């Protein structure tokens, strides 16, 4: 009996050793190890707060232009409000409000205020061009995207914390995104449908090949940015690099893929221009990247602007169509009285960048540096190396798994209906106003999903390894099956 017991124990130990050597297969209830570099508790817990469905309203191009004008006025009003105007930079550990004093006279805030003024001026120009059915509408639409990116980027670099100001910034970005997506040349091409022309295919191939040549240049720029001055500036370089990587990864030769590439290159162009304005303010010795004639960047973006403006457009009736779109005013509560709108409109039009020469006092500068060091330690650490932040929606250098505010808009993710600030509700991947759970046509191509062999419209059959061409092995459960938002819109 004793001998049999000893034999049984030996067999048990042998089996245990073999299992340890080969690696036990985890059961379905076992948790996977946290990805390298993440905190043990970094995984996002299911939210107990029910998200508010995004508010919709029927509008057209003219209506969205008015919404943008209202958003600018609201930002100006809130920036001048006592709470924001008195918000001195303080150490993050000190109770009370943190963030900069918003002052149009401050030299370091030029990108923010001049961006708002450019948006306001361009909106007026677009209204006139729209009424006259002038191609200038598209030229101004292109330029306005750069100014919107400049406002958004500078708010992040300044670490604006006033929730009302941030709501205005987000409302501005949302209205612009809806305008570009639904009333730009891309919308006309999508409506036209059909196969891509040889010229369109050639443009796609050329664009993707050329952007790959810019990536080493971006890496060189990244290495020259001084993180001690503002670690978020290096984050902005990483954001531009991220967009370049996404451009290179677009797959397929369909209208959807073509439009996706147009949108991405537009975002890339806007982010690059905005980065230049921020670099001029925060590290002017690197601004030469934006001023050297015929540099790789200069050639690339000039070619893109020429190609975009050269696209045919004759469907002016499209711009008058009323569509059910996100209601930025209601979603972010930026209502203004007509008298306030007129007053704030006049105030931003009177902004003079040349007169913005005020510098922070020694005490304010010391407090701002202490605040920056305390609050941006994680950002600085994350941006020591050049990386492609595929999971960093707001480009602040903090991975979304650790970031409770993925888009940096001041609204916690569990209460935010648009976590990545792409202008598309999180539960509406194709932005058609129908939640994914009840949408029978996920890619909005007119073919029901049950009959569609390519649900996400990327030109790759759904039964292949990577349905969207953008999830790098994490598809169908990776949270971004439409290949276009990297922010969890599918969840």
Phi, psi and omega in degrees: 000316180297321180295319179296322180295317178299319179297319180296319180296318179299315179298320180296317180294321179297314180298320179296320179294320179296318180297319178297320183291320184277336183094113182294139177283123182294143177281163181303338182270350181284145179273143175286153178294147179294141178304150181301133177092354180262158179285153181305325181257026187286335184300137182287133178272148178303134183288139175267355179262124179285126181291143177281126179303139181297140180281141182240156175207154177276127182205173178225191183300316180297321179296320179291327176295320177295323178296321178295318178299319180293321180297318178298313180300320180294318178299315180298316180300312183290327178294332180268354180294152183306321183297315182282320183293333182263003185284087180285149175296127179229162178297138185298338181276348181276131178302148179116183185281137175250165179120169186278159169285124181273112187216116181297348179274349182285130181297319183290346182260010180307314182302323181294306185287321179291328176296316178298319180295320179297317178301313183298316180295316182292326178298317177299318179295321179293324178299316179293317181295323179295316180296326181269358184054047182263141176299345177301336178305314184286326177296317179289326177300317179297313181292327181292326177301323178294318181293322178296316178297325179294317178296313182296315181294319181290327176297322178291316181294324179283349183060048176297131182243351180294118186298322181293319177298315181295325176298320178295319179297317180292321178298321178297313180296320181296314180296319178295316180300319179294323179294311183294318185290321188256343183225031173251184182292334178297321180296321179294321180292323179293319179295322181294321178067208180079192180272157175291145176280167178299324180294319179294318178296321179296319180296318180299313182296317181296316182298315182291324179292320183288325181291331178296330179288338181278341185298318175297327178295320178295322178296321178295319178296317181304319182292342182266348181285131181274109183290340180295328180289313178193101183301337181287342176293320177293328176299323179295323176296318178297324178296316178298319179297321179300316179295321178298320179295321179295322177300316182293339185265356179298132182237157177099162179233054181244170177297321179298316179294321179298314179293322177300319180293320177300315179297315182295318180293325176297314177299318180299314179298315180297315182294322180293316179297314180298319178300322178298316179295322179290322179295321179299327181276324188257329177213075188300340180294343179260002182292346180299337177301334184259352186246347181287120180296143176060025172289163179306321180290318180300315180294315184299310185285330174293320178297318180296313181299319178297316182293320181293313181292338179276353179295140181293143174206121178228353186273068181292337177296332179301322184287343179266351181297140175265123180240154177274107187232172178303134178263094185296322182299314181286321183296324184246011173051061182246036182296141179223145173285156181301321180296320178293320180300314181295319182293316181289327177297317179292323182295316182285329177294333181276355182299134180235105182298328181294334181269356180276085186241359184294139177248156175293146174290167180301320180292317179294321179295317179296318179294320180295320180293321178295318179297317181296316181296321182287316187276334186253018181300317179294324180295315180299316181296320182291335186256012176295328181250151177284127183214165177254096188285075182294344180235048180218080190300323184263002176065030180264004178085359178252123181299148184302330179298331180259351188259119180278359179220080191304325184259004175064031184259003179086359178251122181302143185302324183286356176240005187256124181280355181216078189302326186259005175057040179261005179082005179240128180302145185300332182258024184219080189300322183264002174066029183263003178090357178251124181302144183305323183298332182245008183268119180275001181219080190301325183260005174058040181258004179090355179251121180304145183304325182297337181249001187262120179278358181217076188302327184265359173068031181260003179087002179245131182300145185296335183275003176276171191298329187225089190304323186256354180070013185220003186258352175050052176093353182255025187283162178053066184128348178279353173090008181209055188291345181273353174069017184230355186238335181051032183220012175087022181298337183281345185275000000 
